[in-house]
Amino acid sequence: MTDTVQHQQRQATRLAIQCALFLLQHGAESALVEELSTRLGLALGMDSVESAISANAVVLTTIKEGQCLTTTRKNADRGINMHMVTEVQHIVIMAEHKLLDAQQVEKRFAHIRPLRYPRWAVVLMVGLSCACFCKLNGGGWDGALVTFIASALAMFLRQLLTQRHMHPQINFCLTAFVATSVSGLLLLLEPLKNTSPVAMAASVLLLVPGFPLINAVADMFKGHINTGLARWAMASLLTLATCIGVVMAMSLWGLHGWA
């Protein structure tokens, strides 16, 4: 194997595993991570690409002219962001159509950034979505108002704790505590005495780990048992932390809205 081919293989291996890391770090399911990293390696001239994905690491091997090159990278969760997944997909497709070479793919990867919505917009939309759920489930307009206030404040707190790199379980517990406390105490006010207790349940819906649970099931159905179980365990821990926060608030303030 010539030095040029070795350099090509090293570069393709590095880019393929970087592709896998981008996807895994931002919430893509394991089958998609494996597929896109393989497709990118093949598009960059490799004969074969094999990968092994776990919850906290990626191992990837490329084969070129009978020579194997294996690399390992540690995975760190950076939050769910489908914009990153979509951007990586676009880069892989362009590489497959020979619109990008290895140097251009590397340059695109270096400049890719997660899309972040303004905080006030996230708080507003989360509050409205929880309020709509309350209204659709018989909570009335007064219940929807209570839910909007509680869930918006809870989402604001969640953003602050995330910005300060608070542990996810502690973040969820404190957020659930605030959401339940605000909604429960509002329901104790005289003008809201007859408001449906659905408002208390709806105010913590922003903490339901739906995406991790869906990915966990998808991974297990598609053969990535270990990764699926790890994601399922994390989602379960987040749910447990939410329940602890709710119970703490109800016990502290003597709330019985869910009883």
For each residue, the residues with C-beta under 8 A, 3 or more apart:
1: 5 6 64 65 67
2: 5 6
3: 6 7
4: 7 8
5: 1 2 8 9 64 65
6: 1 2 3 9 10 67
7: 3 4 10 11
8: 4 5 11 12 44 45 64 102
9: 5 6 12 13 46 62 64 67 69
10: 6 7 13 14 69
11: 7 8 14 15 44 102 106
12: 8 9 15 16 40 41 44 45 46 62 64 102
13: 9 10 16 17 41 46 60 61 62 69 71
14: 10 11 17 18 71
15: 11 12 18 19 40 41 44 102 105 106 109
16: 12 13 19 20 37 38 40 41 44 46 49 51 60 62
17: 13 14 20 21 37 51 58 60 71 73
18: 14 15 21 22 73 109
19: 15 16 22 23 36 37 40 88 91 92 109
20: 16 17 23 24 33 34 36 37 51 53 58 60 73
21: 17 18 24 25 58 73 75
22: 18 19 25 26 84 85 88 109 112
23: 19 20 26 28 32 33 36 37 84 85 88
24: 20 21 28 30 33 53 58 75
25: 21 22 75 76 77 78 84
26: 22 23 78 79 80 81 82 84 85 114
27: 79 80 81 82 85 211 212 215
28: 23 24 32 33 85 215
29: 32 33 215 218 219 222 224
30: 24 33 34 53 219 222 224 227 228
31: 34 35 218 219 222 223 224
32: 23 28 29 35 36 85
33: 20 23 24 28 29 30 36 37 51 53 58
34: 20 30 31 37 38 51 53
35: 31 32 38 39
36: 19 20 23 32 33 39 40 88 89 92
37: 16 17 19 20 23 33 34 40 41 49 51 58 60
38: 16 34 35 41 42 49 50 51
39: 35 36 42 43 92 96
40: 12 15 16 19 36 37 43 44 91 92 95 105
41: 12 13 15 16 37 38 44 46 49 60 62
42: 38 39 45 46 48 49
43: 39 40 92 95 96
44: 8 11 12 15 16 40 41 95 102 105
45: 8 12 42 64
46: 9 12 13 16 41 42 49 62 63 64
47: 63 64 65
48: 42 62 63
49: 16 37 38 41 42 46 60 61 62 63
50: 38 60 61 63
51: 16 17 20 33 34 37 38 58 59 60 61
52: 58 59 60
53: 20 24 30 33 34 58 224 227
54: 57 58 75 226 227 230
55: 75 226 227 230 231 234
56: 74 75 76 230
57: 54 72 73 74 75
58: 17 20 21 24 33 37 51 52 53 54 72 73 75
59: 51 52 70 71 72
60: 13 16 17 20 37 41 49 50 51 52 70 71 72 73
61: 13 49 50 51 68 69 70 71
62: 9 12 13 16 41 46 48 49 68 69
63: 46 47 48 49 50 66 67 68 69
64: 1 5 8 9 12 45 46 47 67 69
65: 1 5 47
66: 63
67: 1 6 9 63 64
68: 61 62 63
69: 9 10 13 61 62 63 64
70: 59 60 61
71: 13 14 17 59 60 61
72: 57 58 59 60
73: 17 18 20 21 57 58 60
74: 56 57
75: 21 24 25 54 55 56 57 58
76: 25 56
77: 25
78: 25 26 81 114
79: 26 27 114 162
80: 26 27 211
81: 26 27 78 84 85 114 115
82: 26 27 85 86
83: 86 87 114 115
84: 22 23 25 26 81 87 88 112 114 115
85: 22 23 26 27 28 32 81 82 88 89
86: 82 83 89 90
87: 83 84 90 91 112
88: 19 22 23 36 84 85 91 92 112
89: 36 85 86 92 93
90: 86 87 93 94
91: 19 40 87 88 94 95 100 105 108 109 112
92: 19 36 39 40 43 88 89 95 96
93: 89 90 96 97
94: 90 91 97 99 100
95: 40 43 44 91 92 98 99 100 101 105
96: 39 43 92 93
97: 93 94
98: 95 101
99: 94 95
100: 91 94 95 104 105 108
101: 95 98 104 105
102: 8 11 12 15 44 105 106
103: 106 107
104: 100 101 107 108
105: 15 40 44 91 95 100 101 102 108 109
106: 11 15 102 103 109 110
107: 103 104 110 111
108: 91 100 104 105 111 112
109: 15 18 19 22 91 105 106 112
110: 106 107
111: 107 108
112: 22 84 87 88 91 108 109
113:
114: 26 78 79 81 83 84
115: 81 83 84
116:
117: 121 122
118: 121 122
119: 122 123 156 159
120: 123 124
121: 117 118 124 125
122: 117 118 119 125 126 155 159
123: 119 120 126 127 152 155 156 159
124: 120 121 127 128 152
125: 121 122 128 129
126: 122 123 129 130 151 152 155 206
127: 123 124 130 131 147 148 149 151 152 155
128: 124 125 131 132 148
129: 125 126 132 133 205 206
130: 126 127 133 134 147 148 150 151 202 203 205 206
131: 127 128 134 135 144 145 147 148 151 202
132: 128 129 135 136 144
133: 129 130 136 137 147 202 205
134: 130 131 137 139 143 144 146 147 196 198 199 202 203
135: 131 132 139 140 141 143 144
136: 132 133
137: 133 134 198 202
138: 196 198
139: 134 135 142 143 144 147 195 196 198 199 202
140: 135 143 144 195 196
141: 135 144 145
142: 139 145 146 192 195
143: 134 135 139 140 146 147 195 196 198 199 202
144: 131 132 134 135 139 140 141 147 148 199
145: 131 141 142 148 149
146: 134 142 143 149 150 183 186 187 192 195 199 203
147: 127 130 131 133 134 139 143 144 150 151 183 199 202 203
148: 127 128 130 131 144 145 151 152
149: 127 145 146 152 153 182 183 186
150: 130 146 147 153 154 178 179 180 182 183 186 199 203
151: 126 127 130 131 147 148 154 155 179 202 203 204 205 206
152: 123 124 126 127 148 149 155 156
153: 149 150 156 157 178 179 182
154: 150 151 157 158 175 176 178 179 182 203 204 206 207
155: 122 123 126 127 151 152 158 159 175 206
156: 119 123 152 153 159 160
157: 153 154 160 161 174 175 178
158: 154 155 161 162 171 172 175 206 207
159: 119 122 123 155 156 162 163
160: 156 157 163 164
161: 157 158 164 166 170 171 174 175
162: 79 158 159 165 166 171
163: 159 160
164: 160 161
165: 162
166: 161 162 170 171 174
167: 170 171
168: 171 172 238 241
169: 172 173 237 238 240 241
170: 161 166 167 173 174 241
171: 158 161 162 166 167 168 174 175
172: 158 168 169 175 176 207 238 241 242 245
173: 169 170 176 177 241 242 244 245 248
174: 157 161 166 170 171 177 178 245
175: 154 155 157 158 161 171 172 178 179 206 207 242 245
176: 154 172 173 179 180 204 207 241 242 243 244 245 246 249
177: 173 174 180 181 245 246 248 249
178: 150 153 154 157 174 175 181 182 245 249
179: 150 151 153 154 175 176 182 183 203 204 206 207 245
180: 150 176 177 183 184 200 203 204 245 246 249 250 255
181: 177 178 184 185 249 252 253
182: 149 150 153 154 178 179 185 186 203
183: 146 147 149 150 179 180 186 187 199 200 203 257
184: 180 181 187 188 200 249 250 253 255 257
185: 181 182 188 189 253 255
186: 146 149 150 182 183 189 192 199
187: 146 183 184 192 193 195 197 199 200 255 257
188: 184 185 192 193 255
189: 185 186 192 193
190: 193
191:
192: 142 146 186 187 188 189 195
193: 187 188 189 190
194:
195: 139 140 142 143 146 187 192 199
196: 134 138 139 140 143 199
197: 187 200 201 257 258
198: 134 137 138 139 143 201 202
199: 134 139 143 144 146 147 150 183 186 187 195 196 202 203 257
200: 180 183 184 187 197 203 204 255 257 258
201: 197 198 204 205 257 258
202: 130 131 133 134 137 139 143 147 151 198 199 205
203: 130 134 146 147 150 151 154 179 180 182 183 199 200
204: 151 154 176 179 180 200 201 207 208 242 246
205: 129 130 133 151 201 202 208
206: 126 129 130 151 154 155 158 175 179
207: 154 158 172 175 176 179 204 238 242
208: 204 205 239
209: 212 213 234 235 238 239
210: 213 214
211: 27 80 214 215
212: 27 209 215 216 231 232 234 235 238
213: 209 210 216 217 231 232 235
214: 210 211 217 218
215: 27 28 29 211 212 218 219 228 231
216: 212 213 219 220 228 229 231 232 235
217: 213 214 220 221 228 232
218: 29 31 214 215 221 222 228
219: 29 30 31 215 216 222 224 225 227 228 231
220: 216 217 224 225 228 229 232
221: 217 218 228
222: 29 30 31 218 219
223: 31
224: 29 30 31 53 219 220 227 228
225: 219 220 228 229
226: 54 55 229 230
227: 30 53 54 55 219 224 230 231
228: 30 215 216 217 218 219 220 221 224 225 231 232
229: 216 220 225 226 232 233
230: 54 55 56 226 227 233 234
231: 55 212 213 215 216 219 227 228 234 235
232: 212 213 216 217 220 228 229 235 236
233: 229 230 236 237
234: 55 209 212 230 231 237 238
235: 209 212 213 216 231 232 238 239
236: 232 233 239 240
237: 169 233 234 240 241
238: 168 169 172 207 209 212 234 235 241 242
239: 208 209 235 236 242 243
240: 169 236 237 243 244
241: 168 169 170 172 173 176 237 238 244 245
242: 172 173 175 176 204 207 238 239 245 246
243: 176 239 240 246 247
244: 173 176 240 241 247 248
245: 172 173 174 175 176 177 178 179 180 241 242 248 249
246: 176 177 180 204 242 243 249 250
247: 243 244 250 251
248: 173 177 244 245 251 252
249: 176 177 178 180 181 184 245 246 252 253 255
250: 180 184 246 247 253 254 255 256 257 258
251: 247 248 254
252: 181 248 249
253: 181 184 185 249 250
254: 250 251
255: 180 184 185 187 188 200 249 250
256: 250 259
257: 183 184 187 197 199 200 201 250
258: 197 200 201 250
259: 256
